[in-house]
Amino acid sequence: MVDVIEEKEKLTHELSDQYSRSIISLEEYEKMIDHVNKIESIKELMAVQKMTHDNTGLTPLEDNSQKHITVFSWRDVTLEPVNGNGGKYVCVFGANQIKVNDLPKGKTFLHVESIFGLTEIFISKKIRVINKAIPIMAGIFAPNESEQTEEDDNRPELYITGKAVFGNITIIRTE
């Protein structure tokens, strides 16, 4: 038998993690926590879990997601997302070069961390970028995408989360 209280705690933790990584807004977070607090049965729990993943379109990075760690070296990869998860790329005193040529419709999440390193992300102009990475004594360089048209709404979306600590994350547009 599934323990409702335990499952509510897991769901609350998952929502807190999504909010802390800037995947969902404060408004979305508060709305979902309100739903979780009102849960009294397994059926309601399953409905809220489904709403968390389906209605928000979120596929959070899980502990078993693709992880790529580069230490004192260089990595050159082409992003191949699985179910909206682009993986986690960490570089420490190294560099990651990630090429994003094509993505499926919907949202794809990519988590990057550059600690005394450099992460370059080459992204096709066919993909909309939402950059939520945080610089800490570092730089995050991204093209200005303030001018958007209605056709931009139909493009696949790449959500970039993570941190640059004494390092750089650079987003470069390709043809």
C-alpha positions in Angstrom: 0.0 0.0 0.0 1.3 3.4 -0.9 1.7 5.9 2.0 0.0 9.1 0.9 1.9 11.2 3.4 5.3 9.9 2.1 4.3 10.4 -1.5 3.1 13.9 -0.8 6.5 14.7 0.7 8.2 13.3 -2.4 6.0 15.4 -4.6 6.6 18.5 -2.5 10.4 17.9 -2.7 10.2 17.5 -6.5 8.3 20.7 -6.9 10.7 22.6 -4.6 13.6 21.3 -6.7 11.9 22.5 -9.9 11.3 25.9 -8.4 14.9 26.2 -7.0 16.3 25.4 -10.5 14.0 28.1 -12.0 12.1 25.4 -14.1 8.7 26.6 -12.7 7.7 30.0 -11.6 6.8 31.0 -8.0 3.1 31.2 -9.1 3.2 27.7 -10.5 5.0 26.4 -7.5 2.5 27.9 -5.0 -0.4 26.6 -7.1 1.0 23.0 -7.1 1.9 23.0 -3.4 -1.7 24.1 -2.7 -2.9 21.1 -4.6 -0.5 18.8 -2.8 -1.6 20.1 0.6 -5.3 19.2 -0.2 -4.6 15.6 -1.2 -6.4 13.0 0.9 -6.3 9.9 -1.3 -4.1 7.9 -3.7 -6.4 8.8 -6.6 -5.9 12.5 -5.9 -2.2 12.1 -5.5 -1.9 10.4 -8.9 -3.9 13.2 -10.5 -1.7 15.9 -9.0 1.5 14.0 -10.0 0.1 13.7 -13.6 -0.8 17.4 -13.6 2.7 18.3 -12.3 4.4 16.5 -15.3 1.8 16.8 -18.1 0.1 20.1 -17.7 3.2 22.1 -16.9 5.1 20.2 -19.6 7.9 19.5 -17.2 10.3 16.6 -17.3 12.7 17.3 -14.5 16.2 16.0 -14.5 16.2 12.8 -12.5 19.0 11.3 -10.5 19.5 8.7 -13.1 19.7 11.2 -16.0 22.6 11.4 -18.4 25.6 12.9 -16.6 28.8 14.1 -18.3 31.7 15.2 -16.1 34.8 16.9 -17.5 37.8 17.5 -15.2 41.0 19.1 -16.6 39.9 18.1 -20.1 37.7 18.9 -23.1 34.4 17.3 -24.2 32.7 17.8 -27.6 29.2 16.3 -27.8 25.9 16.5 -29.7 22.9 16.7 -27.5 20.6 13.8 -27.8 17.7 14.3 -25.4 15.6 11.5 -24.0 12.0 12.3 -22.9 12.7 16.1 -22.6 15.9 15.5 -20.6 19.1 16.8 -22.2 21.3 15.6 -19.3 23.7 17.2 -17.0 27.1 18.6 -18.1 29.7 19.5 -15.5 33.1 20.9 -16.2 35.7 21.6 -13.6 38.9 23.3 -14.9 37.9 22.0 -18.3 35.5 22.7 -21.2 32.3 21.3 -22.6 31.2 22.0 -26.2 27.6 21.0 -26.6 25.9 21.1 -30.1 22.1 21.3 -30.2 21.1 20.8 -33.8 17.5 19.5 -33.5 15.1 18.9 -30.7 11.6 17.3 -30.6 8.6 19.6 -30.1 8.0 20.7 -26.6 10.4 21.4 -23.8 13.9 20.0 -23.3 15.9 20.6 -20.1 19.7 20.9 -20.1 21.6 21.4 -16.8 25.1 22.8 -17.1 27.7 23.7 -14.4 31.0 25.3 -15.2 33.4 25.6 -12.2 36.6 27.3 -13.3 35.7 26.1 -16.8 33.9 26.9 -20.0 30.7 25.5 -21.5 29.9 26.5 -25.0 26.4 25.6 -26.3 25.9 25.8 -30.0 22.1 26.1 -30.7 20.3 26.1 -34.0 18.1 29.2 -34.7 15.2 26.8 -35.1 15.2 26.3 -31.3 13.9 28.7 -28.7 16.2 29.2 -25.7 15.2 29.9 -22.2 18.3 30.6 -20.2 18.0 30.2 -16.4 21.6 29.6 -15.6 23.1 31.6 -12.7 26.5 33.3 -12.8 28.5 33.4 -9.5 31.7 35.4 -10.0 31.4 34.3 -13.6 29.9 35.1 -17.0 26.9 33.8 -18.9 26.9 35.0 -22.5 23.8 34.6 -24.6 22.4 36.3 -27.7 19.6 38.8 -27.2 16.3 37.1 -28.0 13.9 39.8 -27.0 12.3 40.1 -30.4 10.0 37.1 -30.9 7.4 36.5 -33.5 4.3 34.3 -33.4 6.1 31.6 -35.4 8.6 31.4 -32.6 6.0 30.0 -30.3 5.9 26.8 -32.4 9.6 26.1 -32.1 11.1 23.5 -29.7 12.3 25.0 -26.4 15.6 24.4 -24.7 15.6 25.3 -21.0 19.1 25.8 -19.7 19.6 25.6 -16.0 22.7 25.5 -13.9 25.6 27.6 -12.6 28.9 29.1 -13.7 31.2 29.6 -10.7 34.5 31.4 -11.7 33.8 30.1 -15.2 31.7 30.8 -18.3 28.6 29.5 -20.1 28.4 30.8 -23.6 25.3 30.3 -25.9 26.1 30.6 -29.6 23.5 30.6 -32.4 24.2 28.6 -35.5 22.5 28.6 -38.9 
